[in-house]
């Protein structure tokens, strides 16, 4: 599936995962090229979030394999390394409530990358400027609006210089008027060539930036298609039913 | 208004209506706003009128401030009604503070008190310079220095003073400080252990916590005093003060562990997940993300445990340790100071002593809470 000699950014083969006896990921195969933007959609409970949490090692899985840029993700040590290749943005922001926005951004660079405080702060300010909230750096997450919090969370992830950004429904917890500012940040990021996997219900965003769209249901990948074809000519009936409900 | 509406004129923001000012309005609003409130206010006022004047008369107006013996505090000798016998406290103050600590060596506990004030102040003053150094001093240097000063070190020219001679406030402070300094870190470790993924550690910590919580402190102290020596080989003796000290510290740790566990549970799991996703190790996640938030949530519970611990130290008097309460007891039965109001004075003094420290801790905790809340702004 991949062209050239470079290994794909993400290669998932035969992934299986259970929560207790509940089979949440069933024989999932997925390959993501470098700089590719992938949107994963599907009804709630379809396993989308679990899938991307497996990619960055937050969730263990019981079968199959995941490789990031050719490095396999099994065993503790590798999972740790994988986390450093991926940046994660959560639905509920998960900013550290007791730290300022700037401290949120510098914590990992200082303690994981062993970066000096001044360099880490410069880096953090660069990324906060990139997401257009440099003036919020000294505030605590509790003092920010939802949209600003999510942009701060994106900046925090970017500070670790990830190769792949994972988004887990980044706009689902936001008021409607704040969705756009976060999506705008993500569009900027996509245009910079970042590899992105994004679980979202924002079909407008998918149309605008995604190279391919993945549709999941009941723990399985139902359909993968280039964005245009996905929306214009969905092949599977479940995809058509889902799109029929969501695009009204 | 009709069923549809379209705004044509903007409504600018206005100042709120002025509140009715003045003390009369305040009293009306806060004390007599309803029939029930008015009744409560009157009952409370009546109770205060009943209690306060005699208390003030006893503690201040009729009090005896000077005198060399109980004679001064006997009504028939003084020729007037006699309240609190502060002369007694004045004369016994040295004994109440130092117990039987040798007179010539009392500068040593004084030095310990001074070091304690320095270290404690350094820690409690949040904007103090070099607080890291202060922590090192208070938790590293101070305990060693205090031990050497109090117990003595012949190598340094300090005459050994056996713990049997320690007494009064020294012992109360030693027992509560050791309890406080040991119980917080040990409690944190136990709380983490109880949430561990490793079944053996979890079981061990749970058993430890439930054992100490399930046993009354009195029993712990008796066990430490009477039974511990039975289990040890004959040639090993544990200092008589050390036994209850260990008991109190472990007892307080179990309570502290449950307080801290409450805080750990209150930190949303997303916080640790986000830290893990950033590549922080589990230890770093605890230290930089989870514990600071958990501890902050349970500051009231921690201080509550400290206050309880401080007052519970009075129980060591039952196993023969000459803490503040015990020296007060032996001071008040001094036949030279036999006077009707001496015991009451002694207990009033004890109440003031404990109240001053507990109230101080509570106020400081309230200040910390306000300060932490201000730091983060509205959530």
Interface residues (C-beta under 8 A of the other chain):
Chain A: X56 X57 X58 X80 X83 X84 X86 X87 X88 X90 X92 X94 X95 X96 X97 X98 X107 X108 X111 X112 X139 X140 X142 X143 X153 X156 X157 X160
Chain B: X268 X270 X271 X273 X274 X275 X276 X277 X278 X279 X280 X281 X284 X288 X289 X292 X293 X296 X375 X376 X377 X378 X379
